[in-house]
Amino acid sequence: MYRYEVIIYWSNEDSAFVADVPELPGCMAHGDTYENALKSAKEAICLWIDTAMEHGDSVPEPKGERLMYA
């Protein structure tokens, strides 16, 4: 289980909840509910890390001791 900060907010433009993972550049997901956005973010984190590792890119360590999901 990865422990990266996930910021979830409502986007009027997208009419969906958006989940941003700021420690992983470009790692975002969305969902029609808060819970679905979080679930999608967890999947996006795994895919982001798998892709980085496949390409030999570094994977940042999670920061801080804040309450984090994923």
N, CA, C and O of each residue as an XYZ file, in Angstrom:
280
protein
N       0.857     -1.182      0.000
C       0.000      0.000      0.000
C       0.895      1.235      0.000
O       1.806      1.353      0.820
N       0.634      2.134     -0.909
C       1.394      3.374     -1.010
C       0.726      4.451     -0.173
O      -0.497      4.469     -0.041
N       1.520      5.345      0.391
C       0.990      6.383      1.271
C       1.305      7.777      0.728
O       2.105      8.519      1.297
N       0.670      8.102     -0.360
C       0.821      9.426     -0.956
C      -0.407     10.272     -0.633
O      -1.524      9.766     -0.525
N      -0.172     11.552     -0.484
C      -1.276     12.487     -0.261
C      -2.175     12.513     -1.492
O      -1.691     12.567     -2.623
N      -3.477     12.475     -1.265
C      -4.458     12.588     -2.339
C      -5.382     13.742     -1.983
O      -6.007     13.747     -0.922
N      -5.463     14.711     -2.873
C      -6.351     15.858     -2.678
C      -7.548     15.669     -3.604
O      -7.394     15.559     -4.821
N      -8.739     15.632     -3.015
C      -9.951     15.416     -3.805
C     -10.823     16.662     -3.727
O     -11.085     17.190     -2.647
N     -11.261     17.116     -4.886
C     -12.122     18.300     -4.950
C     -13.147     18.136     -6.066
O     -12.961     17.342     -6.988
N     -14.225     18.896     -5.967
C     -15.264     18.887     -6.990
C     -14.875     19.841     -8.107
O     -14.457     20.969     -7.843
N     -15.007     19.404     -9.338
C     -14.745     20.252    -10.501
C     -16.050     20.509    -11.234
O     -16.648     19.593    -11.799
N     -16.489     21.765    -11.220
C     -17.693     22.127    -11.980
C     -17.474     21.917    -13.467
O     -18.377     21.493    -14.188
N     -16.267     22.218    -13.916
C     -15.942     22.086    -15.338
C     -16.099     20.645    -15.819
O     -16.607     20.398    -16.913
N     -15.657     19.697    -14.990
C     -15.718     18.289    -15.357
C     -16.963     17.574    -14.828
O     -17.237     16.437    -15.210
N     -17.706     18.237    -13.958
C     -18.869     17.631    -13.295
C     -18.486     16.299    -12.643
O     -19.175     15.288    -12.779
N     -17.353     16.346    -11.928
C     -16.840     15.136    -11.286
C     -15.923     15.528    -10.135
O     -15.460     16.665    -10.050
N     -15.672     14.567     -9.254
C     -14.647     14.749     -8.232
C     -13.303     14.443     -8.874
O     -13.157     13.447     -9.582
N     -12.334     15.294     -8.625
C     -10.987     15.124     -9.160
C     -10.060     14.780     -8.001
O     -10.099     15.423     -6.952
N      -9.234     13.769     -8.197
C      -8.264     13.338     -7.191
C      -6.869     13.618     -7.733
O      -6.460     13.042     -8.741
N      -6.145     14.499     -7.064
C      -4.801     14.887     -7.466
C      -3.799     14.278     -6.488
O      -4.013     14.303     -5.276
N      -2.713     13.736     -7.016
C      -1.640     13.175     -6.198
C      -0.414     14.053     -6.437
O       0.396     13.755     -7.314
N      -0.268     15.135     -5.664
C       0.751     16.146     -5.966
C       2.193     15.655     -5.912
O       3.059     16.240     -6.563
N       2.472     14.604     -5.159
C       3.847     14.107     -5.069
C       4.271     13.309     -6.299
O       5.458     13.047     -6.494
N       3.300     12.922     -7.131
C       3.576     12.185     -8.355
C       3.108     13.046     -9.529
O       1.920     13.049     -9.850
N       4.013     13.768    -10.166
C       3.628     14.723    -11.221
C       2.735     14.107    -12.291
O       3.061     13.081    -12.888
N       1.603     14.763    -12.514
C       0.663     14.326    -13.537
C      -0.255     13.204    -13.104
O      -1.078     12.747    -13.897
N      -0.138     12.751    -11.878
C      -0.969     11.645    -11.397
C      -2.286     12.208    -10.869
O      -2.339     12.826     -9.806
N      -3.340     11.977    -11.638
C      -4.670     12.466    -11.279
C      -5.694     11.419    -11.710
O      -5.420     10.569    -12.557
N      -6.860     11.500    -11.117
C      -7.961     10.617    -11.476
C      -9.260     11.360    -11.193
O      -9.237     12.477    -10.676
N     -10.374     10.754    -11.525
C     -11.666     11.381    -11.244
C     -12.709     10.308    -10.976
O     -12.482      9.122    -11.216
N     -13.857     10.748    -10.473
C     -14.964      9.841    -10.217
C     -16.244     10.609    -10.011
O     -16.227     11.808     -9.729
N     -17.356      9.913    -10.153
C     -18.648     10.574     -9.971
C     -18.987     10.777     -8.499
O     -19.876     11.558     -8.162
N     -18.264     10.059     -7.612
C     -18.405     10.269     -6.176
C     -17.007     10.438     -5.585
O     -16.004     10.114     -6.222
N     -16.962     10.946     -4.367
C     -15.690     11.098     -3.651
C     -14.989      9.742     -3.543
O     -13.787      9.633     -3.790
N     -15.742      8.725     -3.177
C     -15.195      7.381     -2.993
C     -14.644      6.814     -4.301
O     -13.582      6.193     -4.310
N     -15.365      7.027     -5.407
C     -14.887      6.538     -6.701
C     -13.631      7.282     -7.150
O     -12.743      6.690     -7.764
N     -13.558      8.573     -6.845
C     -12.351      9.332     -7.183
C     -11.154      8.800     -6.404
O     -10.061      8.678     -6.957
N     -11.347      8.482     -5.128
C     -10.269      7.931     -4.315
C      -9.852      6.558     -4.840
O      -8.659      6.270     -4.937
N     -10.812      5.718     -5.174
C     -10.506      4.395     -5.728
C      -9.704      4.529     -7.025
O      -8.726      3.811     -7.233
N     -10.121      5.447     -7.887
C      -9.401      5.675     -9.143
C      -8.002      6.217     -8.888
O      -7.065      5.878     -9.610
N      -7.852      7.058     -7.864
C      -6.539      7.607     -7.525
C      -5.598      6.496     -7.071
O      -4.419      6.506     -7.423
N      -6.100      5.546     -6.301
C      -5.275      4.418     -5.858
C      -4.768      3.629     -7.061
O      -3.604      3.229     -7.100
N      -5.637      3.405     -8.040
C      -5.235      2.702     -9.256
C      -4.218      3.535    -10.047
O      -3.247      2.996    -10.577
N      -4.446      4.842    -10.120
C      -3.534      5.722    -10.858
C      -2.150      5.747    -10.214
O      -1.140      5.789    -10.917
N      -2.097      5.721     -8.886
C      -0.811      5.696     -8.180
C      -0.035      4.441     -8.566
O       1.151      4.521     -8.887
N      -0.683      3.298     -8.539
C      -0.019      2.044     -8.902
C       0.470      2.086    -10.347
O       1.594      1.673    -10.631
N      -0.358      2.578    -11.253
C       0.038      2.676    -12.656
C       1.191      3.655    -12.846
O       2.105      3.401    -13.630
N       1.145      4.781    -12.125
C       2.209      5.784    -12.225
C       3.533      5.159    -11.801
O       4.544      5.311    -12.488
N       3.528      4.459    -10.673
C       4.755      3.848    -10.148
C       5.240      2.741    -11.074
O       6.437      2.654    -11.351
N       4.339      1.894    -11.559
C       4.730      0.828    -12.485
C       5.378      1.400    -13.743
O       6.401      0.894    -14.205
N       4.782      2.453    -14.293
C       5.313      3.073    -15.498
C       6.687      3.689    -15.243
O       7.600      3.536    -16.055
N       6.831      4.381    -14.124
C       8.128      4.985    -13.788
C       9.203      3.905    -13.673
O      10.314      4.073    -14.175
N       8.873      2.810    -13.018
C       9.849      1.737    -12.827
C      10.213      1.077    -14.163
O      11.375      0.741    -14.393
N       9.229      0.895    -15.037
C       9.485      0.304    -16.354
C      10.453      1.146    -17.173
O      11.242      0.616    -17.955
N      10.386      2.475    -16.985
C      11.242      3.392    -17.742
C      12.512      3.775    -16.990
O      13.301      4.586    -17.474
N      12.710      3.198    -15.814
C      13.912      3.489    -15.040
C      13.898      4.854    -14.371
O      14.945      5.367    -13.977
N      12.716      5.443    -14.242
C      12.589      6.745    -13.582
C      12.493      6.548    -12.072
O      12.056      5.502    -11.592
N      12.908      7.565    -11.342
C      12.835      7.474     -9.889
C      11.388      7.656     -9.411
O      10.580      8.327    -10.052
N      11.099      7.048     -8.287
C       9.775      7.144     -7.664
C       9.961      7.878     -6.342
O      10.679      7.397     -5.465
N       9.316      9.050     -6.183
C       9.467      9.806     -4.941
C       8.935      9.049     -3.731
O       7.934      8.337     -3.816
N       9.614      9.213     -2.617
C       9.123      8.665     -1.356
C       7.973      9.550     -0.873
O       8.016     10.767     -1.053
N       6.950      8.954     -0.263
C       5.866      9.769      0.298
C       6.427     10.708      1.384
O       7.335     10.341      2.131
N       5.870     11.919      1.453
C       6.332     12.917      2.408
C       5.427     12.974      3.630
O       4.272     12.550      3.596
N       5.980     13.506      4.698
C       5.190     13.922      5.854
C       4.479     12.816      6.606
O       4.525     11.639      6.249
N       3.823     13.252      7.659
C       3.065     12.346      8.509
C       1.598     12.719      8.547
O       0.885     12.351      9.481
N       1.138     13.451      7.534
C      -0.271     13.812      7.449
C      -1.089     12.566      7.147
O      -0.547     11.545      6.723
N      -2.382     12.652      7.366
C      -3.267     11.565      7.011
C      -3.251     11.427      5.496
O      -3.587     12.369      4.779
N      -2.866     10.273      5.018
C      -2.753     10.067      3.570
C      -3.501      8.821      3.184
O      -3.684      7.909      3.991
N      -3.929      8.791      1.950
C      -4.670      7.661      1.424
C      -3.878      7.021      0.303
O      -2.978      7.633     -0.273
N      -4.216      5.818      0.012
C      -3.725      5.030     -1.106
C      -2.748      3.986     -0.706
O      -2.252      3.246     -1.555
